[in-house]
Amino acid sequence: MSATPVAYDDLDLHWSVYLDERDVHPLRTPPRTRPARSVIDVASWEHRDKRAREIVLSAAQKRVVAPRTLREAVARRGMCRHRALIVESYLDAAGGIQSLPERSFDEIRREVGLPPPERQAVVRRPDGRYYLDVWWAAFNLAVEVHGIPHMQVEQWDGDLLRLNEVVIDGRRTLVFSSYAIRRQRPVVVDQLRRSTS
């Protein structure tokens, strides 16, 4: 005998065919999924890519879940909507620029017709050294790519002040999020092209 789910006007019901003790909290009543699985589920139920990414990044940034537990939960969950974006997002949360595939930016650079840049170029200042993610001396242009760790207050303030010093020294600077590099490529191509023409 099968039961018909109760329908509610203001509620969307979701269910999973596979949950084990790693995804269900053993002590909570009523039974509920652990935070990492909940974040993955909610992100996968979203219709909009941007909102799915925001859910994953927000949970990681607020330390509700660690990127490692998100990785483990998505591996157990298997196929779901936005899976690639969810993976990209927790990698961004874990590593920022290190998680951005260099080939993604290099593809954009080649499309624009730019020569290979100097990477992690050292800028010496009287108060210390700064590193530019990408630098073209011929165009007097630096490009910085920011992942989610740059949004943490202490990191963000430091990055902004550092970029101000780079600009004060006379270097033109473009700043892109790792999300823009991957998902808003036409905008990045356009801005890079206009800044080097």
N, C-alpha and C positions, 0 to 999 in steps of 0.2 A: 504494500500500500504506500503510495507516495503522497507527500504533503504539498499543497500549493502554497508558495510563499505569500505572506501578507504584503499587500501593496500600500505604500504611503505616498501621499502627494508631494511631500517636501523632503523625501528621503530616497536616495539611491542605494539599493542593496548590492553588495559585492560579496563573492565567496571564493574560496580557493579549494582546489582538489587535493593539495598537498601542503600539510603543515606538520612539523615535528617539534620535539622539545627545544630545538635551537631557535625556533620562531615563535613559540607560544610560551608565555611566562608561566612557570610551574606553580607559582604561589598566588597569583591574582585571581579574584573571583568577581564577576564572571570571567571565563577564560578570555584572554586577549593576546594579540601579537606583541612581540617585543618592539622597541622603537625602530630598529633598523628595518625590520620587515614592514612595519607600518609606513615608514617613509617611502620605501620602494613601491608599496602597493598604491599609496595615494598619488605618487608621481605618475605611476603607470595608468591610473584611472583618469588623469587629466587629458583633456582634448587638445590643449595648447602646449606646444613645445616650451615656450618661454616660462609658463607657469610650472611645468614639470621640473624644469631646471631650478627655478627659484625655490621649490620645495626641498630639493636635495641640498642645495647650497646653504639655505637658511638653517636646516637641521644640523649640518656640519659646522657652520659658523657659530651657532649658538651652543655647540658641543652637546647637543641632544644625542648625537651618534658620532662615532669615529668613522673616518673613511674606510678603515679596514673592515669594520663590521658591516658597512654598506656593501662592500665588495663581496663578502661572504654571503650576505642575504640575497643579493641579486644572482649569485651563482646558484644558490638553492632554488630560487624562484623560477629560473628558467626563462623561456621566452615571454615577453610582455611588451606592451606598447611603450615606446620611447626608450627601449633598453639601451641602445647605443648612446643616447643623450644622457641617460642616468649614469652610465659608466664614465662618459666624458666629464660629467659634473662632479662625481666624487673624486676622480683623478685631479681635477682642478682644485678641489678643496684640499686634497692631500699635498699637492706639489706646486701649484701655480705655474710659473713659466716652465719648470722642468717637465711638466706633464704635457706641454704643448708640442706636438710633433714638429720638429724643425722643417720637415718637408712641406708642411702646410704653408708656412710663411715663405719658404723657398719657391713653391708653386706660384704664389701671388707675385713674388719678386720677379720671377721669370716672365709671367704674364705681362707685367708692366714694362719689362725690358731693361731692368736694372742689373748692374754688375753685382757679383757676390759682395756682401758687406763685410766689414770687420765685426766680429761678434764678441760680446763682453769686453768692449773697448774700455780701457782705463782712462778716466778723466781725473787728473791730479788737481786737487784744490788745496789751499793753505791749511784747511781744517780736516783734510783726509782725502781718501780716494773714492770715486764713484765708478760704477760699471754701467755702461750703456748696453742694453740687449743687442741693439743693431746700430751700426754707425757707418755712414757714407761721408767721408771727408769731401769728396768731389761735389756733393750736393749740400754740404753743411747740414746734414739731416740725421737726427737720431730717431729711432723707433723703440718704444718701450711696450712690452706686452705684459699685461697684468692678469694674473689669475686671482681666485678668491682670497688667498691669504693677504693680498694687498688691501683688502677691504677691512681688515681688523684695524681698530683705531690707531694703535701705536705704529703699526707698519704703514698705514695710510698716511698719517701725518709726516712720517719720515720720508716716504716716497715723494710726497708733494713738495716738501722743502728741498729735497735733492733735485727734483725736476726744475724747480725754480732756479736753483744755482746753475744748472746746465743751460737754461734759457738766458739767464743774466750774463753768462759767459759768451753769449752770442750764437749758441747752437739752436737751430730750429728743431723742434721735437714733436713727434706724433705719438699718441698713446692709444693703444687698442686693448680691449679685453681679449682673453683667449677665446671667449665665446664668439666675438666678432670675427676673429681670424677664421674660425671654423664655419660659422653659420651666417655671417653677414658679409661674405666675400665681395660682392659687387661694391659695397660701400667702402671697404678697405682698399680695393683696387682703385676706385675713383679718387679717394683722398691721397693715396700714395702717388698715383699718376699726376694729380694736380700739384702736389708738393715738389715734384722733381722735373716738371716741364719748364 
